[in-house]
């Protein structure tokens, strides 16, 4: 089992000005980015660095994992 990347990912999002919007379906939260102007889901348990980087891309941020 890999490490959960969600806490670090959420810290990066917050530091970039992104904000939590609401709870989504299952264990997902909906976040919004002022950089990309988009809403996007963030899973509560992300093991894949590819998935974490995809979330950052949706937020308009560079890869970090």
C-alpha positions as CSV (number, residue, x, y, z in Angstrom):
1,X,0.0,0.0,0.0
2,X,1.3,3.4,-0.9
3,X,1.2,6.6,1.1
4,X,-1.8,8.9,1.0
5,X,-0.9,12.0,-1.1
6,X,-4.1,13.8,-0.3
7,X,-3.0,15.8,2.8
8,X,0.1,17.1,0.9
9,X,-2.0,17.8,-2.2
10,X,-4.6,19.7,-0.2
11,X,-1.9,21.8,1.5
12,X,-0.5,22.7,-2.0
13,X,-4.0,23.7,-3.2
14,X,-4.6,25.9,-0.1
15,X,-1.2,27.5,-0.4
16,X,-2.0,28.4,-4.1
17,X,-5.3,30.0,-3.1
18,X,-7.7,27.1,-4.0
19,X,-10.6,26.6,-1.7
20,X,-12.8,23.7,-0.5
21,X,-16.4,24.2,-2.0
22,X,-18.4,21.2,-0.8
23,X,-18.5,17.5,-0.2
24,X,-18.9,15.4,-3.3
25,X,-20.1,11.9,-3.9
26,X,-18.4,9.1,-1.9
27,X,-15.1,10.2,-0.4
28,X,-14.5,13.1,-2.8
29,X,-14.5,16.8,-2.1
30,X,-15.1,19.6,-4.6
31,X,-12.5,22.3,-4.8
32,X,-12.3,25.5,-6.8
33,X,-9.2,27.2,-8.2
34,X,-8.8,30.9,-8.8
35,X,-6.0,30.2,-11.2
36,X,-7.9,28.0,-13.7
37,X,-11.4,29.1,-12.7
38,X,-12.5,25.5,-12.5
39,X,-14.1,23.2,-9.9
40,X,-12.5,19.8,-9.6
41,X,-12.8,16.7,-7.4
42,X,-10.2,15.7,-4.8
43,X,-10.3,12.1,-3.5
44,X,-9.8,11.6,0.2
45,X,-7.2,8.9,-0.4
46,X,-4.9,9.4,-3.4
47,X,-2.0,6.8,-3.8
48,X,-1.0,7.6,-7.4
49,X,1.3,10.5,-8.1
50,X,-0.2,10.6,-11.6
51,X,-3.6,11.3,-10.1
52,X,-2.2,13.9,-7.7
53,X,-0.5,15.7,-10.6
54,X,-3.7,15.6,-12.6
55,X,-5.5,17.4,-9.8
56,X,-2.8,20.0,-9.8
57,X,-3.1,20.4,-13.5
58,X,-6.9,21.0,-13.2
59,X,-6.1,23.7,-10.6
60,X,-3.7,25.4,-13.0
61,X,-0.6,24.4,-10.9
62,X,2.7,22.7,-12.0
63,X,3.4,19.0,-11.2
64,X,4.7,18.4,-7.7
65,X,4.7,14.6,-7.3
